[in-house]
């Protein structure tokens, strides 16, 4: 799959940094993370607490396209729980359905 992606806006080391999220990734409960920029390329390796994860897919998505299944990839029970968590991490942020984010999907290497 040869997808043309724009240049990265940050580094993979910054992709998953919140301690509860790191724990969810290591325990296999979180297999994707959404960021407002592109932090990784497909095939790039991420290391968390000595364990390696490979980025399998990177694509753009609007918040309004998110489903409960996407929220489960993020390690949450449902979309409502994910929204609350995200808005709690980013004070002042509004949930704007048209807002585009970059989805980074990964799995243990």
Secondary structure, DSSP 8 states (H G I E B T S, - for coil): --------SS-GGGSS-SHHHHHHHHTTS--EEEESS----TT-EEEETTEEEEEEEEEEEEGGG--HHHHHHTT-SSHHHHHHHHHHHSTT----TT-EEEEEEEEE-
